[in-house]
Amino acid sequence: MRRLVLASDNPGKLREFRALLAPLEVEIVAQRDLGVEPADEPHDTFVENALAKARHASARARLPALADDSGLCCVALDGAPGVRSARFAGPAADDAANNAELIRQLPLHGDRRAHYTCVLVALRSHDDPEPLIADARWHGEIVRAPRGANGFGYDPHFLLPELGRTAAELEPVLKNRISHRAMAMSEMAHKLAQAWTW
């Protein structure tokens, strides 16, 4: 079976990627399980951070790597929290703290439009000159009161108007078909098949 190191320690992302890559018969190994420490994410764009994380994980694990940089972008906050979604309330913030900070900063009345964005980068090796890049956006609105117990991150506040449910109210199987990560992974799977013959 082909192996990829996932350049993330997020257990929610690990679960989603394992489910999304199962049809390709790719084994996803978390970087932590290989003794790889997280990479710095100093950049202002999702693609630069994803590339940095993939190169870091691939170099240390000596395996092909897959990295994701994703986050929530709110119209009323000029795109914030954006690349700082995981640390919106501070460097050691958890999901609850980040969600509280999001609601604190959002205007009480105003534009509630937001989208999740996901950028994926796959590398055969740390110095691969041809990284595969896929990206997608998942559009919705922010609700002030959390709803649902599934998902992670900002999912309890991310409403999908066409479904009348938040991302945290979706069954994992449905979320793994329609989310930003699912859309980006579908594109990445196509690129892996074409470029790497996976």
Residue pairs with C-beta under 8 A, 6 or more apart in sequence:
1 25
1 26
1 27
2 24
2 25
2 26
2 27
2 64
2 198
3 26
3 27
3 28
3 29
3 63
3 64
4 21
4 26
4 27
4 28
4 29
4 63
4 64
4 65
4 66
4 122
5 29
5 30
5 31
5 34
5 36
5 57
5 58
5 61
5 63
5 64
5 65
5 66
6 13
6 14
6 17
6 28
6 29
6 30
6 31
6 57
6 65
6 66
6 67
6 68
7 31
7 36
7 39
7 53
7 54
7 56
7 57
7 58
7 65
7 66
7 67
7 68
8 14
8 30
8 31
8 38
8 53
8 67
8 68
9 30
9 31
9 32
9 38
10 86
10 152
12 151
12 152
12 153
13 68
13 181
14 28
14 30
15 172
16 172
16 175
16 176
16 179
16 181
16 182
17 28
17 66
17 68
17 181
17 185
18 28
19 172
19 176
20 176
20 181
20 182
20 185
20 189
21 28
21 185
21 189
23 189
24 189
24 192
24 193
24 198
26 198
28 66
29 61
29 63
31 37
31 38
31 57
31 60
31 61
34 60
34 61
34 63
35 60
36 56
36 57
36 60
36 61
37 60
38 53
39 52
39 53
39 55
39 56
39 57
40 52
41 49
41 52
41 53
41 69
41 83
42 49
42 52
43 49
43 52
43 83
44 83
45 83
46 69
46 70
46 71
46 83
46 117
46 118
46 119
46 135
47 69
47 119
47 121
47 133
47 135
49 69
49 83
50 67
50 68
50 69
50 119
50 120
50 121
50 133
51 67
51 121
51 131
53 65
53 67
53 69
53 121
54 65
54 66
54 67
54 121
54 122
54 123
54 131
55 65
55 123
55 126
55 127
56 126
57 63
57 65
57 67
58 64
58 65
58 123
58 125
58 126
58 128
59 126
64 122
64 123
64 124
64 125
65 122
65 123
65 126
66 120
66 121
66 122
66 188
67 120
67 121
67 122
68 118
68 119
68 120
68 121
68 181
68 184
69 83
69 118
69 119
70 85
70 116
70 117
70 118
70 119
70 180
70 181
71 81
71 82
71 83
71 84
71 85
71 86
71 116
71 117
72 81
72 82
72 85
72 102
72 114
72 115
72 116
72 153
72 154
72 158
73 79
73 80
73 81
73 82
73 114
73 115
73 116
73 117
74 80
74 81
74 102
74 106
74 113
74 114
74 142
75 111
75 113
75 114
76 106
76 107
76 110
76 111
76 112
76 113
77 105
77 106
80 88
80 105
81 88
81 98
81 101
81 102
85 98
85 153
85 154
86 93
86 98
86 153
87 93
87 98
88 98
88 101
88 102
89 97
89 98
89 100
89 101
90 97
93 101
95 152
95 153
95 154
98 153
98 154
99 146
99 154
99 156
99 157
102 142
102 154
102 157
103 144
103 157
106 112
106 142
106 144
112 141
112 142
112 143
113 139
113 140
113 141
114 139
114 140
114 141
114 142
114 158
115 137
115 138
115 139
115 140
115 180
116 137
116 138
116 140
116 154
116 158
116 167
116 179
116 180
117 135
117 136
117 137
117 138
117 180
118 135
118 136
118 137
118 138
118 179
118 180
118 181
118 183
118 184
119 133
119 134
119 135
119 184
120 132
120 133
120 134
120 135
120 184
120 185
120 187
120 188
121 131
121 132
121 133
122 131
122 132
122 188
122 191
122 192
122 196
123 131
123 132
124 196
130 195
132 188
132 191
132 192
132 195
132 196
134 184
134 185
134 187
134 188
134 191
135 184
135 187
136 180
136 181
136 182
136 183
136 184
136 187
137 180
137 183
138 178
138 179
138 180
138 183
140 158
140 159
140 160
140 161
140 167
141 158
141 159
141 161
142 154
142 157
142 158
142 159
143 157
143 158
143 159
143 166
144 157
146 156
146 157
146 166
146 168
147 156
147 159
147 165
147 166
147 168
147 169
148 155
148 156
148 165
148 166
148 167
148 168
148 169
148 170
149 168
150 167
150 168
150 169
150 170
150 171
150 172
150 175
151 167
151 168
151 170
151 175
154 167
155 166
155 167
155 168
156 166
156 167
156 168
157 166
158 166
158 167
158 168
159 165
159 166
160 166
160 167
160 170
163 170
167 175
167 179
170 178
175 182
176 182
192 198
